[in-house]
Amino acid sequence: MRDFHLPGRSAVMAANGLCATSHPLAAEAAIDMLKRGGNAVDAAIAGAVLLGLCEPAMTGIGGDCFVMVKPAGTEDIVCLNGSGRAPAALSGAALRASGLDKMPLFGRPEPITIPGAVDAFCQLSDDYGRLGLDAVFAPAIHYAEEGVPVAPRAGFDWFHYHQNLHGAARQFYTDGGNPPQVGDLFRHPMMAEVLRRVAAEGRKGFYEGEVAEDMVSSLRAIGGVHTLEDFANTRCDYTTPISGTYKGIELVEHPPNGQGATAILLNNILAQFDLPSMDPFGLERAHLEAEATKLAYDARDRFLCDMDHMTRLAHMLDPKTGEKLAALIDPTRAMPSARPLTEAVHKETIYLTVIDRDRMAVSLIYSVFKDFGSGVASDKFGVLFQNRGAGFTLEEGHPNEADGGKRPMHTIIPAMLRQNGKLLMPFGVMGGQYQSTGHARFVTNFVDYGMDPQVVIDAPRCFSEYGDMKVEKGYSDAVHQGLADLGHTVSVPATGIGGAQAILIRDNGVLEGASDPRKDGCAIGY
C-alpha cells in the first residue's frame, strides 16, 4: 500500500486498455489507437515510432526492436526479433587487421548494423494490426512536422550526449551544434517523409528506393561496407520464447541474440538464497545480487550470440547451472568483475507495453544502442543509425565475433510473467546491460517481497558493472559504506539506473499500470 505522506506515483487502473511507456505523448498516442478501434499491436507501433522523436538519444527508426505478443483469445506468446544484421561484407578478421581490438562506437561505420525495427513494425502491422500503417504512423508524422516539446529527461540526455553526433546528424538533431533546451520544440520533417513512404509502400519505402539509397550512400561515404542488398535482404524473424520458473512465477523471455537467458540464469542463482529473510534494501541483498550478476554476466559474455551460432543456451537455462554458480558466492567478500568482451555497456533504450480490451498484450523494446546511436545520420533523410554492432567482440573464434550477416549480442529484452499458464504481467526494464539484473530484481521484488508493480519500479536499484558498482541514492549511507567494506567499488550514478514499465492483470481483470519516475513517461488507461 502506498504511503501517501511520501512522494511517489499511484498505479493507474483501467478496464478497457492501458499503455505504459517513457513519454506521455507516446502513451497518449497508443491509447488513441485503442479508442479508434485498433488493438494492442496498433497502439504499440504508434507509441514506439513516436518515441523516436520524443527520445532520439534512446531510439529511432535507425535502430532495432524485440517484441512479444500475446494475441487475444490465447495464452500463447509469440516473439518477433526485429534486430538487424551486420552488412554481408563485414569481417572480424579484417577489422583486427586494420588495428582494431574492439568495436568502435561513434562517428564510424563499423558498428552500424542494418536497422531492423521498421521491418518488424511492418510485419507486426500486417500480421496482427487492424488500422494499417497510415493510421498508426499518423501521430509521429504530425509531431515530426509540428514539433515535440523536449521533456526533462530527454533534455538531460541531449545536453550530456549531443557531442556524440557527427556530420549530418548534428544538422538534424541539434540547433547549430547546440542541444535543444527543455521545453523547446524539436522537429524532424524528413522523418515524417520517411514514415509517409513506409505507410504507402510498406517495408520497401525504407529498405529499397530513395531512402535506402540515402542510407547506403551516406554510410559508404564514411567507409562503410553496407550495400543496397544488405538493406533489401533485411527480415525480422518470429521465434519461440524461452522461460524459467521462479517460485511458481514463469519469466518468459526472448531467445538469443537478446540477453533474456541471462535474466533466467540470474533468477536460478538467486533462488538458492533466502531472499525473503533479507532487507530488500539492505546490504546483504545488494551484495548477493551484485555477485550473482557478475557470475551470470560472465556466462552471458562467454556464450550469448546470434541464435544461429548459439550452442550453450540449454546450459544457461538449466537450474543446475544456477545452483553451481550460487555456490561460488562469498557472503563476506566481493569477487573481481569479469573482463568485458564487447562495448555493450549502454543504457539508451525505450520500453513500451500495451494491453487492449480483448487482452491482447504487447511487450516491446526499441533502441539505437548508445547515446544517439552511432552519432551518424543519413545525409538527406536524417535517419540516425544505431551502433548495435558494438555488441560484437573481435575475439577470434568467439561465437559473438563480428562477421557479415550475423546479429550481435543484444542487451535489450522485453518480458512477460505468467502464472498457472496465464499471462500475469508484461514488463520491461530499460538500462542496457542492467536489463537482465533489472528483470531478476523486478521478479524478486514482486515475488519475494510482495511489492505492487509501481512499488517494484520506484524502489532503489544497484548494479555491479565491470569494475564498478552503481548504487542509487535511495540506499542508505550505511549500505553504501557496507558494500565498500566488502570490496565493491561503489559510485552513485548521475541519473537513476534504467527505467521500467509494467501492466498487471488483476484477478478481477482490471489492468494496473506502473511507470518509472526515472523517465519522463507515465501509464495511461481508459
C-alpha positions as CSV (number, residue, x, y, z in Angstrom):
1,M,0.0,0.0,0.0
2,R,1.4,3.4,-1.0
3,D,2.3,5.8,1.8
4,F,0.6,9.0,0.8
5,H,2.8,11.0,3.1
6,L,5.7,10.4,0.7
7,P,6.3,11.5,-2.9
8,G,5.6,8.8,-5.4
9,R,3.2,7.6,-8.0
10,S,-0.1,5.9,-7.8
11,A,-0.7,2.9,-10.0
12,V,-3.0,3.6,-13.0
13,M,-6.1,1.4,-13.1
14,A,-8.2,0.9,-16.2
15,A,-10.7,-1.6,-17.5
16,N,-10.6,-1.3,-21.3
17,G,-7.0,-0.8,-22.2
18,L,-3.7,0.6,-20.9
19,C,-0.3,1.7,-22.1
20,A,2.8,2.3,-20.0
21,T,5.9,3.9,-21.6
22,S,8.6,6.5,-21.1
23,H,6.9,9.6,-22.6
24,P,3.3,10.9,-22.1
25,L,2.7,11.8,-25.8
26,A,3.6,8.2,-26.8
27,A,1.3,6.7,-24.2
28,E,-1.5,9.0,-25.3
29,A,-0.9,8.1,-29.0
30,A,-1.2,4.4,-28.1
31,I,-4.4,4.9,-26.1
32,D,-5.8,7.0,-29.0
33,M,-5.3,4.0,-31.3
34,L,-7.2,1.8,-28.9
35,K,-10.1,4.2,-28.7
36,R,-10.2,4.3,-32.5
37,G,-10.8,0.6,-32.7
38,G,-7.2,-0.5,-33.0
39,N,-5.6,-3.3,-31.0
40,A,-2.5,-3.5,-28.8
41,V,-0.2,-4.0,-31.8
42,D,-1.5,-0.8,-33.5
43,A,-1.1,1.0,-30.2
44,A,2.4,-0.3,-29.6
45,I,3.7,0.7,-33.0
46,A,2.1,4.1,-32.8
47,G,3.7,4.8,-29.5
48,A,7.1,3.3,-30.3
49,V,7.6,5.2,-33.6
50,L,6.7,8.5,-31.8
51,L,9.2,7.8,-29.1
52,G,11.9,8.0,-31.8
53,L,11.1,11.7,-32.0
54,C,10.5,12.2,-28.3
55,E,13.7,10.4,-27.2
56,P,16.1,10.4,-30.1
57,A,19.1,9.7,-27.8
58,M,17.3,6.4,-26.9
59,T,15.7,5.1,-30.0
60,G,14.5,5.7,-33.6
61,I,13.8,4.2,-37.0
62,G,17.6,3.6,-37.5
63,G,17.5,1.1,-34.6
64,D,16.3,-2.4,-33.6
65,C,13.5,-3.8,-31.6
66,F,12.3,-7.0,-30.0
67,V,8.6,-7.7,-29.5
68,M,6.5,-10.2,-27.6
69,V,2.8,-10.5,-28.5
70,K,0.1,-12.4,-26.6
71,P,-2.8,-12.5,-29.1
72,A,-6.4,-12.2,-27.9
73,G,-8.1,-15.4,-27.0
74,T,-5.0,-17.4,-26.3
75,E,-2.2,-17.6,-23.6
76,D,0.4,-18.4,-26.2
77,I,3.2,-15.8,-26.6
78,V,4.9,-15.0,-29.9
79,C,8.3,-13.4,-30.2
80,L,9.5,-11.2,-33.1
81,N,13.2,-10.5,-33.5
82,G,13.5,-7.1,-35.2
83,S,17.2,-6.8,-34.8
84,G,19.3,-6.2,-37.8
85,R,22.4,-8.0,-39.1
86,A,25.9,-6.8,-39.9
87,P,26.5,-6.0,-43.5
88,A,27.5,-9.0,-45.5
89,A,31.0,-7.6,-46.2
90,L,31.9,-7.0,-42.6
91,S,34.8,-9.2,-41.4
92,G,36.1,-9.5,-37.9
93,A,39.5,-10.6,-39.3
94,A,39.7,-7.5,-41.5
95,L,38.8,-5.3,-38.5
96,R,41.6,-6.9,-36.5
97,A,44.0,-6.5,-39.4
98,S,43.1,-2.8,-39.5
99,G,44.4,-2.4,-35.9
100,L,41.1,-2.7,-34.0
101,D,40.9,-4.8,-30.9
102,K,37.3,-3.9,-30.1
103,M,34.4,-2.4,-32.0
104,P,34.4,1.4,-32.2
105,L,31.4,3.4,-31.1
106,F,30.7,6.9,-32.6
107,G,31.2,8.5,-35.9
108,R,32.4,5.4,-37.7
109,P,30.6,2.8,-39.9
110,E,32.0,-0.5,-38.4
111,P,29.4,-0.8,-35.5
112,I,26.4,0.2,-37.7
113,T,24.2,-2.8,-38.3
114,I,21.2,-2.7,-40.6
115,P,18.2,-1.2,-38.9
116,G,15.7,-3.9,-38.1
117,A,12.8,-2.1,-36.4
118,V,11.0,-0.8,-39.4
119,D,10.7,-4.2,-40.9
120,A,9.4,-5.6,-37.6
121,F,6.8,-2.8,-37.4
122,C,5.6,-3.5,-40.9
123,Q,5.4,-7.3,-40.2
124,L,3.5,-6.8,-37.0
125,S,1.0,-4.5,-38.6
126,D,0.4,-6.9,-41.4
127,D,0.0,-10.0,-39.2
128,Y,-1.7,-8.6,-36.1
129,G,-2.8,-5.0,-36.6
130,R,-6.2,-3.6,-37.5
131,L,-5.7,0.0,-38.5
132,G,-2.8,-0.1,-41.0
133,L,0.4,1.9,-41.1
134,D,-1.3,5.1,-42.3
135,A,-3.2,5.4,-39.1
136,V,-0.5,4.2,-36.7
137,F,2.2,6.4,-38.1
138,A,-0.1,9.5,-38.1
139,P,0.9,10.7,-34.6
140,A,4.6,10.5,-35.3
141,I,4.2,12.2,-38.7
142,H,2.2,15.0,-37.0
143,Y,4.7,15.6,-34.3
144,A,7.7,15.4,-36.6
145,E,6.3,18.3,-38.5
146,E,4.8,20.4,-35.7
147,G,7.4,19.6,-33.1
148,V,7.7,17.8,-29.8
149,P,8.4,19.8,-26.6
150,V,11.7,18.5,-25.2
151,A,10.9,16.7,-21.9
152,P,13.2,16.9,-18.8
153,R,14.9,13.5,-19.1
154,A,15.2,13.8,-22.8
155,G,16.7,17.2,-22.4
156,F,19.3,15.8,-19.9
157,D,20.3,13.2,-22.4
158,W,20.6,15.8,-25.2
159,F,22.7,18.1,-23.1
160,H,25.1,15.4,-22.0
161,Y,25.4,13.4,-25.2
162,H,24.9,15.7,-28.2
163,Q,28.7,15.7,-28.7
164,N,28.3,12.1,-29.9
165,L,26.6,13.5,-33.0
166,H,28.7,13.9,-36.2
167,G,28.2,15.4,-39.6
168,A,24.6,15.4,-40.9
169,A,23.4,14.1,-37.5
170,R,24.3,17.5,-35.9
171,Q,22.2,19.2,-38.6
172,F,19.1,17.1,-37.8
173,Y,19.4,16.7,-34.0
174,T,21.0,19.9,-32.7
175,D,20.4,23.6,-33.2
176,G,23.6,24.7,-34.9
177,G,25.5,22.3,-32.8
178,N,23.7,23.2,-29.5
179,P,21.3,20.8,-27.9
180,P,17.7,21.9,-27.6
181,Q,16.6,23.0,-24.1
182,V,13.8,21.6,-22.0
183,G,10.6,23.0,-23.4
184,D,12.0,23.7,-26.9
185,L,10.2,22.2,-29.9
186,F,12.1,19.5,-31.7
187,R,11.1,19.0,-35.3
188,H,12.2,16.4,-37.9
189,P,10.1,16.9,-41.1
190,M,12.3,14.5,-43.0
191,M,11.4,11.7,-40.6
192,A,7.8,12.5,-41.4
193,E,8.6,12.0,-45.1
194,V,10.2,8.6,-44.4
195,L,7.2,7.4,-42.4
196,R,4.8,8.5,-45.2
197,R,6.8,6.4,-47.7
198,V,6.7,3.4,-45.4
199,A,3.0,3.9,-44.8
200,A,2.4,4.0,-48.6
201,E,4.9,1.3,-49.7
202,G,5.4,-0.9,-46.7
203,R,8.9,-2.0,-45.9
204,K,10.1,-1.2,-49.4
205,G,9.6,2.5,-48.6
206,F,12.5,2.2,-46.1
207,Y,14.7,-0.8,-47.3
208,E,14.5,0.0,-51.1
209,G,14.3,3.1,-53.2
210,E,15.4,6.6,-52.3
211,V,15.5,6.2,-48.5
212,A,17.7,3.1,-48.7
213,E,19.9,4.8,-51.3
214,D,20.4,7.8,-49.0
215,M,21.3,5.5,-46.1
216,V,23.8,3.4,-48.1
217,S,25.5,6.3,-49.9
218,S,25.9,8.1,-46.5
219,L,27.4,5.0,-44.9
220,R,29.8,4.3,-47.8
221,A,30.9,7.9,-47.8
222,I,32.5,7.3,-44.4
223,G,34.0,4.0,-45.3
224,G,31.1,1.6,-44.7
225,V,30.8,-1.7,-46.5
226,H,26.9,-1.5,-46.4
227,T,25.1,-2.2,-49.7
228,L,21.6,-1.9,-51.1
229,E,21.3,-5.7,-51.0
230,D,22.0,-5.6,-47.2
231,F,19.0,-3.4,-46.7
232,A,16.7,-5.1,-49.2
233,N,17.5,-8.5,-47.6
234,T,16.7,-7.4,-44.0
235,R,14.0,-9.5,-42.5
236,C,12.7,-9.9,-38.9
237,D,12.1,-13.4,-37.6
238,Y,9.3,-15.0,-35.4
239,T,10.9,-17.1,-32.7
240,T,9.8,-19.3,-29.8
241,P,10.1,-17.7,-26.3
242,I,12.3,-19.2,-23.6
243,S,11.3,-19.2,-19.9
244,G,12.3,-20.2,-16.4
245,T,10.2,-20.5,-13.3
246,Y,10.9,-18.6,-10.0
247,K,8.8,-19.8,-7.1
248,G,5.8,-20.5,-9.3
249,I,6.1,-17.5,-11.5
250,E,7.2,-18.1,-15.1
251,L,9.6,-15.5,-16.5
252,V,9.1,-15.5,-20.3
253,E,11.9,-14.0,-22.4
254,H,13.1,-13.6,-26.0
255,P,15.7,-16.2,-27.1
256,P,19.2,-15.0,-28.1
257,N,20.6,-12.8,-29.6
258,G,18.9,-10.8,-26.7
259,Q,20.2,-11.4,-23.2
260,G,16.9,-12.8,-21.7
261,A,18.6,-16.1,-20.9
262,T,20.9,-14.1,-18.6
263,A,17.9,-13.0,-16.6
264,I,16.6,-16.6,-16.2
265,L,20.1,-17.7,-15.1
266,L,20.3,-14.9,-12.6
267,N,16.9,-15.9,-11.1
268,N,18.2,-19.5,-10.9
269,I,21.2,-18.3,-8.9
270,L,19.1,-16.1,-6.6
271,A,16.6,-18.9,-6.0
272,Q,19.3,-20.7,-4.0
273,F,19.2,-18.0,-1.3
274,D,16.5,-17.0,1.3
275,L,15.8,-13.5,-0.1
276,P,12.6,-13.0,1.9
277,S,14.6,-13.1,5.1
278,M,16.8,-10.2,3.8
279,D,16.0,-6.5,4.0
280,P,15.0,-5.7,0.3
281,F,17.1,-2.5,0.5
282,G,19.8,-3.8,2.8
283,L,23.4,-4.7,2.5
284,E,23.0,-8.5,2.3
285,R,20.7,-8.5,-0.7
286,A,22.6,-5.8,-2.5
287,H,25.9,-7.8,-2.2
288,L,24.2,-11.1,-3.2
289,E,22.6,-9.6,-6.3
290,A,25.9,-8.0,-7.3
291,E,27.8,-11.2,-7.0
292,A,25.1,-13.2,-8.8
293,T,25.1,-10.6,-11.6
294,K,28.9,-11.0,-12.1
295,L,28.5,-14.7,-12.5
296,A,25.5,-14.6,-14.8
297,Y,27.0,-11.9,-17.0
298,D,30.3,-13.8,-17.2
299,A,28.3,-16.7,-18.7
300,R,26.5,-14.3,-21.0
301,D,29.7,-12.8,-22.3
302,R,31.1,-16.3,-22.9
303,F,28.1,-17.9,-24.7
304,L,25.5,-15.4,-25.8
305,C,25.3,-14.5,-29.5
306,D,23.3,-14.8,-32.7
307,M,20.9,-17.8,-32.2
308,D,22.3,-19.3,-35.4
309,H,25.7,-19.6,-33.6
310,M,24.4,-20.2,-30.1
311,T,25.5,-23.6,-28.6
312,R,25.1,-23.2,-24.8
313,L,21.6,-22.0,-24.4
314,A,20.4,-25.1,-22.6
315,H,23.4,-24.8,-20.2
316,M,22.4,-21.2,-19.4
317,L,18.8,-22.1,-18.7
318,D,19.5,-25.3,-16.7
319,P,18.6,-24.6,-13.0
320,K,21.7,-26.8,-12.1
321,T,23.9,-24.1,-13.6
322,G,22.4,-21.6,-11.3
323,E,23.0,-23.9,-8.3
324,K,26.6,-24.4,-9.2
325,L,27.2,-20.6,-9.7
326,A,25.4,-19.8,-6.4
327,A,28.0,-21.9,-4.6
328,L,30.8,-19.6,-5.7
329,I,29.3,-16.6,-3.9
330,D,31.2,-15.4,-0.8
331,P,28.8,-13.5,1.5
332,T,31.7,-11.7,3.1
333,R,33.7,-10.5,0.1
334,A,33.2,-9.2,-3.4
335,M,34.7,-11.2,-6.3
336,P,36.5,-9.5,-9.1
337,S,34.4,-8.4,-12.1
338,A,34.7,-10.3,-15.4
339,R,36.6,-8.7,-18.3
340,P,34.1,-7.2,-20.8
341,L,34.3,-8.8,-24.3
342,T,32.3,-6.1,-26.1
343,E,31.4,-2.5,-26.0
344,A,27.9,-3.5,-24.9
345,V,27.9,-1.0,-21.9
346,H,25.0,1.2,-22.6
347,K,21.7,2.4,-21.1
348,E,19.8,4.0,-24.0
349,T,16.5,2.3,-24.7
350,I,12.8,2.8,-24.7
351,Y,10.3,0.2,-23.4
352,L,6.5,0.2,-24.1
353,T,3.8,-2.2,-23.0
354,V,0.1,-2.2,-24.1
355,I,-2.9,-4.4,-23.2
356,D,-6.2,-3.8,-25.0
357,R,-9.8,-4.6,-24.1
358,D,-9.6,-8.1,-25.7
359,R,-6.5,-8.7,-23.6
360,M,-4.0,-8.8,-26.5
361,A,-0.8,-7.8,-24.8
362,V,2.4,-6.4,-26.3
363,S,5.8,-6.1,-24.7
364,L,8.1,-4.0,-26.9
365,I,11.7,-2.7,-26.6
366,Y,13.3,-0.5,-29.2
367,S,16.8,1.1,-29.2
368,V,19.7,2.7,-31.1
369,F,22.1,1.3,-28.5
370,K,24.4,4.1,-27.3
371,D,23.6,7.8,-26.7
372,F,22.3,8.9,-30.1
373,G,23.4,5.6,-31.5
374,S,26.4,5.8,-33.8
375,G,26.1,9.6,-34.0
376,V,25.9,9.1,-37.8
377,A,22.7,10.1,-39.7
378,S,21.9,9.7,-43.4
379,D,22.5,12.9,-45.4
380,K,19.1,13.6,-46.9
381,F,16.5,12.0,-44.6
382,G,18.4,12.2,-41.3
383,V,17.9,8.6,-40.3
384,L,20.1,8.2,-37.2
385,F,21.9,4.9,-37.3
386,Q,22.3,2.6,-34.3
387,N,25.8,1.3,-33.4
388,R,24.4,-2.1,-32.2
389,G,27.4,-3.8,-33.8
390,A,29.4,-2.6,-30.8
391,G,27.8,-5.6,-29.1
392,F,30.1,-7.9,-31.2
393,T,33.5,-8.9,-29.9
394,L,36.7,-9.0,-32.0
395,E,38.0,-12.1,-30.2
396,E,38.8,-14.6,-32.9
397,G,36.7,-17.7,-32.8
398,H,34.2,-16.3,-30.2
399,P,30.6,-17.2,-31.1
400,N,29.8,-13.5,-30.9
401,E,32.7,-12.5,-33.1
402,A,31.8,-9.7,-35.6
403,D,31.2,-11.1,-39.1
404,G,29.0,-10.5,-42.1
405,G,25.3,-11.4,-41.8
406,K,25.4,-12.0,-38.1
407,R,23.3,-10.4,-35.4
408,P,25.3,-9.1,-32.4
409,M,24.6,-9.9,-28.8
410,H,21.8,-7.6,-27.7
411,T,21.2,-6.1,-24.3
412,I,17.5,-5.1,-24.9
413,I,14.9,-7.6,-23.8
414,P,11.1,-7.4,-23.3
415,A,9.5,-9.8,-20.9
416,M,6.2,-11.2,-19.7
417,L,5.3,-13.1,-16.5
418,R,2.8,-16.0,-16.4
419,Q,1.2,-17.8,-13.5
420,N,-0.5,-21.1,-13.9
421,G,-0.1,-20.8,-17.7
422,K,-1.9,-17.4,-17.9
423,L,-0.5,-14.0,-18.6
424,L,0.1,-12.1,-15.4
425,M,2.1,-9.1,-16.4
426,P,4.1,-7.8,-19.5
427,F,7.0,-5.7,-18.3
428,G,10.4,-4.4,-19.3
429,V,13.4,-2.7,-17.7
430,M,15.4,-0.2,-19.6
431,G,19.1,0.4,-18.9
432,G,21.2,-1.5,-21.4
433,Q,23.3,-4.0,-19.6
434,Y,21.3,-3.6,-16.4
435,Q,18.2,-5.2,-18.1
436,S,18.9,-8.8,-17.1
437,T,19.6,-7.8,-13.5
438,G,16.6,-5.5,-13.7
439,H,14.4,-8.3,-14.7
440,A,15.6,-10.5,-11.9
441,R,15.2,-7.7,-9.4
442,F,11.7,-7.0,-10.7
443,V,10.7,-10.6,-10.3
444,T,12.3,-11.0,-6.8
445,N,10.7,-7.7,-5.6
446,F,7.4,-8.9,-6.8
447,V,7.6,-12.5,-5.7
448,D,9.7,-12.4,-2.6
449,Y,8.7,-9.1,-1.1
450,G,5.1,-8.8,-2.4
451,M,5.6,-5.4,-3.9
452,D,3.0,-3.9,-6.2
453,P,4.4,-3.2,-9.7
454,Q,4.6,0.6,-9.1
455,V,6.5,-0.1,-5.8
456,V,8.8,-2.5,-7.6
457,I,9.6,0.2,-10.1
458,D,10.0,3.0,-7.6
459,A,12.3,1.0,-5.3
460,P,16.0,1.9,-5.3
461,R,18.4,0.0,-7.6
462,C,22.0,-1.0,-7.6
463,F,24.1,-2.7,-10.4
464,S,27.6,-4.1,-10.5
465,E,29.0,-3.2,-13.8
466,Y,32.5,-4.1,-14.9
467,G,34.8,-2.9,-12.1
468,D,32.1,-0.5,-10.6
469,M,29.0,-1.0,-8.5
470,K,26.5,1.8,-9.2
471,V,24.2,2.4,-6.1
472,E,21.3,4.8,-6.3
473,K,20.8,7.5,-3.6
474,G,17.8,5.6,-2.4
475,Y,20.1,3.3,-0.4
476,S,21.2,4.4,3.0
477,D,24.8,5.6,3.6
478,A,25.3,2.5,5.8
479,V,24.6,0.3,2.7
480,H,27.0,2.3,0.5
481,Q,29.7,2.0,3.2
482,G,29.0,-1.7,3.8
483,L,29.3,-2.5,0.1
484,A,32.7,-0.7,0.0
485,D,33.8,-2.6,3.1
486,L,33.0,-5.9,1.3
487,G,35.3,-4.8,-1.6
488,H,32.9,-3.3,-4.0
489,T,33.9,-0.1,-5.9
490,V,30.8,2.0,-5.1
491,S,29.7,5.0,-7.1
492,V,26.4,7.0,-7.3
493,P,25.2,7.3,-10.9
494,A,24.4,10.7,-12.5
495,T,20.9,9.5,-13.2
496,G,18.8,6.7,-11.9
497,I,19.6,3.2,-13.1
498,G,17.5,2.4,-16.2
499,G,13.7,2.6,-16.2
500,A,10.8,0.2,-16.2
501,Q,7.1,-0.1,-17.2
502,A,4.6,-2.8,-16.4
503,I,0.9,-3.8,-16.6
504,L,-0.5,-6.2,-14.1
505,I,-3.7,-8.1,-14.9
506,R,-5.5,-8.2,-11.6
507,D,-7.6,-11.2,-10.5
508,N,-10.8,-9.3,-11.5
509,G,-9.5,-8.4,-14.9
510,V,-8.7,-4.8,-14.2
511,L,-5.4,-3.5,-15.6
512,E,-2.9,-2.0,-13.2
513,G,-0.2,0.1,-14.9
514,A,3.1,1.3,-13.5
515,S,5.7,3.6,-14.9
516,D,9.2,4.6,-13.9
517,P,9.8,8.1,-12.4
518,R,13.3,7.9,-13.6
519,K,11.9,8.7,-17.1
520,D,9.5,11.3,-18.5
521,G,6.7,8.9,-19.1
522,C,3.5,7.5,-17.5
523,A,0.9,4.9,-17.7
524,I,-2.4,5.9,-19.3
525,G,-5.6,3.9,-19.5
526,Y,-9.2,4.2,-20.4
